[in-house]
Amino acid sequence: MHGSTTILAAGSRSAKPSRLVGAILSFYRWTARKLRERRNLNAVMELSDEQLKDIGLSRYQTESDVHVYCRD
């Protein structure tokens, strides 16, 4: 009975993610978010002035948002 408690305690400890795994997952999520933001920005920058006007944006507004992404 005492041996089974030791096995459970060791098994529960290994089931918890380590700090390294957490850091890697965090970095992966951050990188994926930045790539999505960049793809979206590139898509908006490819729109013509008429298309931007249709969605309520000006060329100046899209170019000013580039600086927001560069600061992160």
Solvent accessible surface area in square Angstrom, and as a share of the most:
residue,aa,sasa,rsa
1,M,208,0.93
2,H,152,0.68
3,G,43,0.41
4,S,60,0.38
5,T,82,0.48
6,T,79,0.46
7,I,126,0.64
8,L,129,0.64
9,A,60,0.47
10,A,49,0.38
11,G,40,0.38
12,S,64,0.42
13,R,179,0.65
14,S,93,0.60
15,A,83,0.64
16,K,147,0.62
17,P,104,0.65
18,S,62,0.40
19,R,226,0.82
20,L,124,0.61
21,V,70,0.40
22,G,34,0.32
23,A,61,0.47
24,I,98,0.50
25,L,79,0.39
26,S,64,0.41
27,F,131,0.55
28,Y,146,0.56
29,R,157,0.57
30,W,118,0.42
31,T,45,0.26
32,A,29,0.22
33,R,102,0.37
34,K,40,0.17
35,L,99,0.49
36,R,126,0.46
37,E,38,0.17
38,R,114,0.42
39,R,146,0.53
40,N,95,0.49
41,L,10,0.05
42,N,73,0.37
43,A,56,0.44
44,V,43,0.25
45,M,65,0.29
46,E,145,0.65
47,L,52,0.26
48,S,46,0.30
49,D,85,0.44
50,E,120,0.54
51,Q,91,0.41
52,L,1,0.00
53,K,161,0.68
54,D,124,0.64
55,I,105,0.54
56,G,60,0.58
57,L,63,0.31
58,S,51,0.33
59,R,68,0.25
60,Y,167,0.64
61,Q,81,0.36
62,T,3,0.02
63,E,81,0.36
64,S,40,0.26
65,D,66,0.34
66,V,36,0.20
67,H,110,0.49
68,V,79,0.45
69,Y,78,0.30
70,C,91,0.55
71,R,188,0.68
72,D,115,0.60
